Amino acid sequence: MEIMTKFLHPHSLSQRLLVSVGLSITTVGLATLGLNYRLMQSHLETQVHNRAQSITQSLEFSTEGLLELENKSILRRVVQNFATMPGVLEIAIVNPSGMPIARSPQNTTNGPYTSIYPQLAIAIDRAATAGIEVSQDIVVDNQPAIVQILPFSSTLFGASQRRGVAIALLDLNQMKQAADRTFITSTLSLLVGIITILLIMGILLQKNVLQPLRDLNAAVSQSKKTGIFLMPKTIPANEIQFLASTFEEVFRQLEIHDQLTAEITQRKQIEATLRDSEARERDKSQQLEQAIDNLKRTQSHLIQTEKISSLGQLVAGVAHEINNPVGFIHGNLIHVQYYADCLLNLVHLYQKHYPNPIGEIEKEAEKIDLDFLQDDLPKILSSMRIGTDRIRQIVLSLRNFSRMDESEFKEVDIHQGIDSTLLILQHRLKARPEHPEIKVIRDYGDLPLVECYAGQLNQVFMNILANAIDALEEINTQQVACSIEKQPCCITISTSVVDSQWVKIAIADNGNGIPESIQTQIFNPFFTTKPVGKGTGMGMAISYQIVTEKHGGTLRCFSTPEKGTEFEICIPVQH
């Protein structure tokens, strides 16, 4: 019991094994006891019936001659002898009329036997009339008993149809007690056997199964800490040793697998590190490329801005240098005209008063074609005056366009800047062999003077108008190539005041328009739809920057394919 108590701790393998074996043996034992009890009960009933039958038959055989001799005293003695047998309560011989002939104990009543045991009346009558042996369970003095009734015939009874009966009454309780003592003895023997088997099995399980399993479990637990599996020496050569060998082999395979897994994990980590490093380097490369691209764009922007600035300075310088000699020529033409008129009047007077000049004068007059000279000289002087006026207007337009002398915000006339730009682009608007004249429709509103950088704003007008002329020249080229009837090309410029604080300038053309897919890119630096070498892609980007950043306004584009494009500029009246 100490061994069992030692190893029966909760949830242990020994507890489960012993409990399972104990329950199995106990179940088998209880089933065996139950079956044995049922067999003993059945055997007891059979034994009691056989004994009662044996007593009645012996009684019939022993009393057969005595009945013939009617020796009742000897009959009583025989009956008394049978009554002394173990478990016999009563022995009786009853005649066909039901009166007892001999009975033990001594008959104390003179009445029929059924008056003593009324519950046997039917059984006795049946045995006497039918001549068959009857067995019946009854209760005598509150104790169970069995009655065996055996019919017999005798010459003493004459020709009666009924038979006499021999009755044996046996005590079942006494026989049951004997059977119970036997059952208790067998039960105790079985329990002792079960306990002994459990103890022996517990010892064997402990020695051959549980202890080796505990040693194996300890070795496995130790291998988790040390990484090395040591086969326990206490394991017997049975299935547990096979299990331990299998585990050792599995552990070795796991060690190899763990090593491979560690190598794969390390390799994956290295690959991940390399990928991360490669991604970082790629990001750095992309950032560097983007920075270089931005630098190039900035450089191109600065170069373009510098070109524009240099062009403005050049235009301003050329306009200034041309203005002085043109002004000198234009100013002296008045005096030349006066002097020419005086000389021509003098010639007219000479011709009037001296109609017949000398031959040398007449010869010189014919040489120089005096009549043509008198007629053509005023025309030449008039043409020269018109030419100088035209040059002065162009110089003034160049100066207004460049506005190099106006670096700060200044109130200017927007219409004057637009007209100056149109004057510079006049040569592209005129009719030429490759395209007809491009008409310019001016729809000017009543604008106040606007605070702005006039030169930069004129540059915006120049870029938008130049793009409009390019678009119209392109559509004219397509019409000529396809022999399509030419439609009139025109540029519409309209100005208006919005909310009394903003000025809106709209420049529209009736060209092919801009596709919707690229309308959002037209203000991006270096974006152009023109052929290589014809456009830099900076014009509209610089224009957008001038309008939005320098003037705090908006520049928007509205275009419908096959119908035309409109650029809308909105700037505040006052900065």
DAWO-V692453 format. One record per residue. N is the residue number from 0. RES is the residue in three letters. PSI is psi in degrees with one decimal (999 if undefined). BURIAL is b if it has 16 or more other C-alpha atoms within 10 Angstrom, else e. Layout:
# DAWO-V692453
n->{N,N}
res->{RES,RES}
psi->{PSI,PSI}
burial->{BURIAL,BURIAL}
This chain:
# DAWO-V692453
n->{0,1,2,3,4,5,6,7,8,9,10,11,12,13,14,15,16,17,18,19,20,21,22,23,24,25,26,27,28,29,30,31,32,33,34,35,36,37,38,39,40,41,42,43,44,45,46,47,48,49,50,51,52,53,54,55,56,57,58,59,60,61,62,63,64,65,66,67,68,69,70,71,72,73,74,75,76,77,78,79,80,81,82,83,84,85,86,87,88,89,90,91,92,93,94,95,96,97,98,99,100,101,102,103,104,105,106,107,108,109,110,111,112,113,114,115,116,117,118,119,120,121,122,123,124,125,126,127,128,129,130,131,132,133,134,135,136,137,138,139,140,141,142,143,144,145,146,147,148,149,150,151,152,153,154,155,156,157,158,159,160,161,162,163,164,165,166,167,168,169,170,171,172,173,174,175,176,177,178,179,180,181,182,183,184,185,186,187,188,189,190,191,192,193,194,195,196,197,198,199,200,201,202,203,204,205,206,207,208,209,210,211,212,213,214,215,216,217,218,219,220,221,222,223,224,225,226,227,228,229,230,231,232,233,234,235,236,237,238,239,240,241,242,243,244,245,246,247,248,249,250,251,252,253,254,255,256,257,258,259,260,261,262,263,264,265,266,267,268,269,270,271,272,273,274,275,276,277,278,279,280,281,282,283,284,285,286,287,288,289,290,291,292,293,294,295,296,297,298,299,300,301,302,303,304,305,306,307,308,309,310,311,312,313,314,315,316,317,318,319,320,321,322,323,324,325,326,327,328,329,330,331,332,333,334,335,336,337,338,339,340,341,342,343,344,345,346,347,348,349,350,351,352,353,354,355,356,357,358,359,360,361,362,363,364,365,366,367,368,369,370,371,372,373,374,375,376,377,378,379,380,381,382,383,384,385,386,387,388,389,390,391,392,393,394,395,396,397,398,399,400,401,402,403,404,405,406,407,408,409,410,411,412,413,414,415,416,417,418,419,420,421,422,423,424,425,426,427,428,429,430,431,432,433,434,435,436,437,438,439,440,441,442,443,444,445,446,447,448,449,450,451,452,453,454,455,456,457,458,459,460,461,462,463,464,465,466,467,468,469,470,471,472,473,474,475,476,477,478,479,480,481,482,483,484,485,486,487,488,489,490,491,492,493,494,495,496,497,498,499,500,501,502,503,504,505,506,507,508,509,510,511,512,513,514,515,516,517,518,519,520,521,522,523,524,525,526,527,528,529,530,531,532,533,534,535,536,537,538,539,540,541,542,543,544,545,546,547,548,549,550,551,552,553,554,555,556,557,558,559,560,561,562,563,564,565,566,567,568,569,570,571,572,573,574}
res->{MET,GLU,ILE,MET,THR,LYS,PHE,LEU,HIS,PRO,HIS,SER,LEU,SER,GLN,ARG,LEU,LEU,VAL,SER,VAL,GLY,LEU,SER,ILE,THR,THR,VAL,GLY,LEU,ALA,THR,LEU,GLY,LEU,ASN,TYR,ARG,LEU,MET,GLN,SER,HIS,LEU,GLU,THR,GLN,VAL,HIS,ASN,ARG,ALA,GLN,SER,ILE,THR,GLN,SER,LEU,GLU,PHE,SER,THR,GLU,GLY,LEU,LEU,GLU,LEU,GLU,ASN,LYS,SER,ILE,LEU,ARG,ARG,VAL,VAL,GLN,ASN,PHE,ALA,THR,MET,PRO,GLY,VAL,LEU,GLU,ILE,ALA,ILE,VAL,ASN,PRO,SER,GLY,MET,PRO,ILE,ALA,ARG,SER,PRO,GLN,ASN,THR,THR,ASN,GLY,PRO,TYR,THR,SER,ILE,TYR,PRO,GLN,LEU,ALA,ILE,ALA,ILE,ASP,ARG,ALA,ALA,THR,ALA,GLY,ILE,GLU,VAL,SER,GLN,ASP,ILE,VAL,VAL,ASP,ASN,GLN,PRO,ALA,ILE,VAL,GLN,ILE,LEU,PRO,PHE,SER,SER,THR,LEU,PHE,GLY,ALA,SER,GLN,ARG,ARG,GLY,VAL,ALA,ILE,ALA,LEU,LEU,ASP,LEU,ASN,GLN,MET,LYS,GLN,ALA,ALA,ASP,ARG,THR,PHE,ILE,THR,SER,THR,LEU,SER,LEU,LEU,VAL,GLY,ILE,ILE,THR,ILE,LEU,LEU,ILE,MET,GLY,ILE,LEU,LEU,GLN,LYS,ASN,VAL,LEU,GLN,PRO,LEU,ARG,ASP,LEU,ASN,ALA,ALA,VAL,SER,GLN,SER,LYS,LYS,THR,GLY,ILE,PHE,LEU,MET,PRO,LYS,THR,ILE,PRO,ALA,ASN,GLU,ILE,GLN,PHE,LEU,ALA,SER,THR,PHE,GLU,GLU,VAL,PHE,ARG,GLN,LEU,GLU,ILE,HIS,ASP,GLN,LEU,THR,ALA,GLU,ILE,THR,GLN,ARG,LYS,GLN,ILE,GLU,ALA,THR,LEU,ARG,ASP,SER,GLU,ALA,ARG,GLU,ARG,ASP,LYS,SER,GLN,GLN,LEU,GLU,GLN,ALA,ILE,ASP,ASN,LEU,LYS,ARG,THR,GLN,SER,HIS,LEU,ILE,GLN,THR,GLU,LYS,ILE,SER,SER,LEU,GLY,GLN,LEU,VAL,ALA,GLY,VAL,ALA,HIS,GLU,ILE,ASN,ASN,PRO,VAL,GLY,PHE,ILE,HIS,GLY,ASN,LEU,ILE,HIS,VAL,GLN,TYR,TYR,ALA,ASP,CYS,LEU,LEU,ASN,LEU,VAL,HIS,LEU,TYR,GLN,LYS,HIS,TYR,PRO,ASN,PRO,ILE,GLY,GLU,ILE,GLU,LYS,GLU,ALA,GLU,LYS,ILE,ASP,LEU,ASP,PHE,LEU,GLN,ASP,ASP,LEU,PRO,LYS,ILE,LEU,SER,SER,MET,ARG,ILE,GLY,THR,ASP,ARG,ILE,ARG,GLN,ILE,VAL,LEU,SER,LEU,ARG,ASN,PHE,SER,ARG,MET,ASP,GLU,SER,GLU,PHE,LYS,GLU,VAL,ASP,ILE,HIS,GLN,GLY,ILE,ASP,SER,THR,LEU,LEU,ILE,LEU,GLN,HIS,ARG,LEU,LYS,ALA,ARG,PRO,GLU,HIS,PRO,GLU,ILE,LYS,VAL,ILE,ARG,ASP,TYR,GLY,ASP,LEU,PRO,LEU,VAL,GLU,CYS,TYR,ALA,GLY,GLN,LEU,ASN,GLN,VAL,PHE,MET,ASN,ILE,LEU,ALA,ASN,ALA,ILE,ASP,ALA,LEU,GLU,GLU,ILE,ASN,THR,GLN,GLN,VAL,ALA,CYS,SER,ILE,GLU,LYS,GLN,PRO,CYS,CYS,ILE,THR,ILE,SER,THR,SER,VAL,VAL,ASP,SER,GLN,TRP,VAL,LYS,ILE,ALA,ILE,ALA,ASP,ASN,GLY,ASN,GLY,ILE,PRO,GLU,SER,ILE,GLN,THR,GLN,ILE,PHE,ASN,PRO,PHE,PHE,THR,THR,LYS,PRO,VAL,GLY,LYS,GLY,THR,GLY,MET,GLY,MET,ALA,ILE,SER,TYR,GLN,ILE,VAL,THR,GLU,LYS,HIS,GLY,GLY,THR,LEU,ARG,CYS,PHE,SER,THR,PRO,GLU,LYS,GLY,THR,GLU,PHE,GLU,ILE,CYS,ILE,PRO,VAL,GLN,HIS}
psi->{-36.4,-39.5,-43.4,-43.6,-33.9,-39.5,-4.2,66.0,158.4,136.7,18.0,159.1,-39.3,-41.2,-45.6,-42.4,-49.3,-41.9,-42.3,-46.2,-43.0,-43.8,-39.2,-48.6,-41.1,-41.7,-44.5,-41.8,-45.3,-40.8,-40.5,-43.5,-43.3,-44.9,-40.1,-40.9,-44.0,-38.3,-39.8,-40.2,-45.0,-40.9,-38.2,-45.4,-44.2,-41.5,-42.1,-46.1,-42.6,-38.9,-43.8,-41.7,-39.2,-40.4,-44.8,-37.7,-41.8,-39.4,-42.8,-43.6,-37.9,-28.7,3.0,-46.8,-34.4,-33.6,-36.8,-35.3,-8.8,41.8,90.5,-31.4,-41.9,-36.7,-42.7,-37.4,-39.7,-43.6,-40.2,-39.6,-43.7,-32.9,-18.9,-5.4,149.0,134.0,-2.4,124.0,-38.3,143.0,133.7,147.7,122.7,137.2,173.0,-26.7,-2.6,4.6,135.5,132.4,-45.0,142.9,142.8,130.2,-175.1,139.6,121.4,2.1,150.2,0.9,177.4,159.9,-29.6,-17.5,-24.8,-45.2,82.3,-28.9,-10.5,3.6,-46.4,-44.7,-43.4,-42.4,-38.5,-46.0,-38.8,-36.9,-40.3,-20.6,29.2,151.7,133.9,137.3,137.3,141.6,133.6,174.2,123.0,121.1,45.8,22.3,140.8,144.2,166.3,138.7,129.2,120.7,117.7,118.3,149.6,157.9,155.6,148.1,-17.8,-27.5,-2.0,-148.6,23.2,144.6,-14.6,159.6,160.6,163.6,145.5,127.0,130.2,124.2,113.7,146.5,110.0,-32.6,-42.4,-41.3,-34.0,-39.0,-40.9,-39.8,-37.9,-38.5,-39.0,-40.1,-41.9,-40.6,-43.9,-35.1,-45.9,-40.0,-40.8,-42.6,-42.6,-40.6,-42.0,-47.4,-41.7,-43.7,-42.3,-44.1,-45.7,-42.8,-37.4,-44.0,-44.2,-42.2,-42.2,-43.0,-43.2,-17.5,-57.3,-47.4,-46.1,-38.5,-40.2,-42.1,-41.5,-40.6,-41.0,-39.9,-38.9,-43.7,-40.1,-34.4,-28.1,-31.5,-43.3,-20.9,5.5,129.9,122.2,124.7,123.0,142.8,-15.3,-0.9,124.0,167.4,74.2,-157.8,-29.9,-38.8,-40.3,-41.5,-43.9,-41.3,-41.8,-43.7,-38.9,-42.6,-43.1,-39.1,-39.5,-42.1,-39.2,-37.6,-45.2,-43.2,-42.5,-40.5,-45.8,-41.3,-42.6,-41.8,-42.0,-43.3,-44.1,-41.1,-40.9,-40.1,-41.4,-44.0,-41.7,-41.5,-42.7,-41.6,-42.2,-43.4,-42.4,-40.4,-41.7,-43.2,-38.6,-42.2,-43.0,-40.7,-42.6,-41.8,-40.5,-43.5,-41.2,-40.4,-42.1,-41.7,-44.4,-39.3,-42.0,-43.0,-42.9,-41.8,-46.1,-39.1,-45.4,-40.6,-43.1,-43.3,-41.6,-39.2,-43.1,-43.2,-44.1,-40.2,-40.8,-42.8,-41.5,-45.6,-42.4,-42.1,-45.6,-42.3,-39.0,-43.8,-38.3,-32.7,-36.9,-56.2,-34.4,-40.8,-38.4,-46.5,-46.1,-37.8,-35.2,-16.3,-29.4,-46.0,-40.0,-41.2,-41.6,-48.1,-39.3,-41.1,-40.1,-46.1,-40.9,-37.2,-41.0,-40.9,-40.6,-39.0,-42.4,-42.4,-28.8,-46.3,-20.2,72.0,-21.1,85.9,171.3,166.0,-37.4,-41.3,-40.4,-38.4,-41.6,-35.1,-40.2,-35.3,-45.1,-1.9,66.0,-39.1,-44.2,-38.9,-41.9,-33.3,-34.7,-27.1,-44.2,-36.2,-41.8,-44.3,-37.2,-41.4,-39.7,-39.7,-39.6,-42.3,-44.5,-35.6,-41.1,-42.6,-41.4,-40.1,-42.2,-43.4,-42.2,-38.8,-40.0,-41.3,-40.9,-36.4,-45.3,-41.1,37.8,-20.5,4.3,86.9,-16.2,172.0,138.1,146.2,122.0,166.7,114.8,-40.9,-37.5,-40.7,-40.4,-44.0,-38.7,-41.0,-44.1,-35.3,-41.4,-35.9,11.7,-36.3,-25.0,-16.8,-20.3,159.4,139.2,169.3,-34.4,-16.5,153.6,-178.6,139.9,114.7,144.5,119.9,117.2,117.7,73.6,137.0,-180.0,96.9,142.2,172.9,138.3,132.6,120.0,170.2,99.7,-44.6,-43.2,-38.3,-36.2,-33.7,-37.2,-45.6,-41.4,-46.8,-43.9,-44.3,-37.3,-40.9,-38.6,-42.4,-41.4,-43.8,-40.1,-37.2,-36.8,-43.8,-32.6,-39.7,-41.1,-39.8,-38.6,-43.4,-33.0,4.3,40.7,146.1,127.3,133.5,148.7,131.6,133.8,154.0,126.4,126.2,118.5,143.3,148.4,166.6,133.2,120.5,27.1,2.1,-9.3,149.3,130.1,128.3,120.1,125.8,116.2,148.0,165.1,44.6,-155.7,-14.6,176.6,131.2,147.0,-29.2,-20.8,4.7,-30.7,-4.6,-1.8,-22.0,3.5,141.5,141.7,8.9,126.0,148.8,2.4,159.2,160.5,131.7,-11.9,-30.2,143.9,-18.2,12.8,-16.2,-53.1,-31.3,-44.1,-40.6,-43.0,-40.4,-41.3,-45.0,-45.2,-45.6,-44.3,-32.5,-4.4,29.5,-159.9,146.9,115.1,154.9,132.1,119.6,138.9,119.1,138.6,2.0,-30.6,-179.2,143.3,130.9,130.2,120.7,127.0,122.5,151.1,150.0,-41.8,140.0,999}
burial->{e,e,e,b,e,e,b,b,e,e,e,e,b,b,b,e,b,b,e,e,b,b,e,e,b,b,e,e,b,e,e,e,b,e,e,e,b,e,e,b,e,e,e,b,b,e,e,b,b,e,b,b,b,e,b,b,b,e,b,b,e,e,b,e,e,e,b,e,e,e,e,e,e,e,b,b,e,b,b,b,e,b,b,e,e,e,b,b,b,b,b,b,b,b,b,b,e,b,b,b,b,b,b,b,e,e,e,e,e,e,e,b,b,b,e,e,e,e,e,b,e,e,b,b,b,b,b,b,e,e,b,e,b,b,b,e,e,b,e,e,e,e,e,e,b,b,b,b,b,b,b,b,b,e,e,e,b,e,e,e,e,b,b,b,b,b,b,b,b,b,b,b,e,b,b,b,e,e,b,e,e,e,b,e,e,e,b,e,e,b,e,e,e,b,e,e,e,b,b,e,b,b,e,e,b,b,e,b,b,b,e,b,b,e,b,b,e,e,b,b,e,e,e,e,e,e,e,e,b,e,b,b,e,e,b,e,e,e,e,b,b,e,e,b,e,e,b,b,e,e,b,e,e,e,e,e,e,e,e,e,e,e,e,e,e,e,e,e,e,e,e,e,e,e,e,e,e,e,e,e,e,e,e,e,e,e,e,e,e,e,e,e,e,e,e,e,e,e,e,b,b,e,e,b,e,e,e,e,b,e,e,b,b,e,b,b,b,e,b,e,e,e,b,e,e,b,e,e,e,b,e,e,b,e,e,e,b,e,e,b,e,e,e,b,e,e,e,e,e,e,e,e,e,e,e,e,e,e,e,e,e,e,e,e,e,e,e,e,e,e,e,e,e,b,e,e,e,e,e,e,b,e,e,e,b,e,e,b,e,e,b,b,e,b,b,b,b,b,b,b,b,b,b,b,e,e,e,e,e,e,e,b,e,b,b,e,b,b,b,b,b,b,b,b,e,e,e,b,b,e,e,e,e,e,b,b,e,b,e,e,e,e,e,e,e,e,b,b,e,b,b,b,b,b,b,b,b,b,b,b,b,b,b,b,b,b,b,b,b,e,b,b,b,e,b,b,e,e,e,e,e,e,e,e,e,e,e,e,b,b,b,e,b,b,b,b,b,e,e,e,e,b,b,b,b,b,b,b,b,b,b,b,b,b,e,e,e,e,e,e,e,b,b,e,b,b,b,b,e,e,e,e,e,e,e,b,b,b,b,b,b,b,b,b,b,b,b,b,e,e,b,e,b,b,b,e,b,e,b,e,e,e,e,b,b,b,b,b,b,b,b,b,b,e,e}
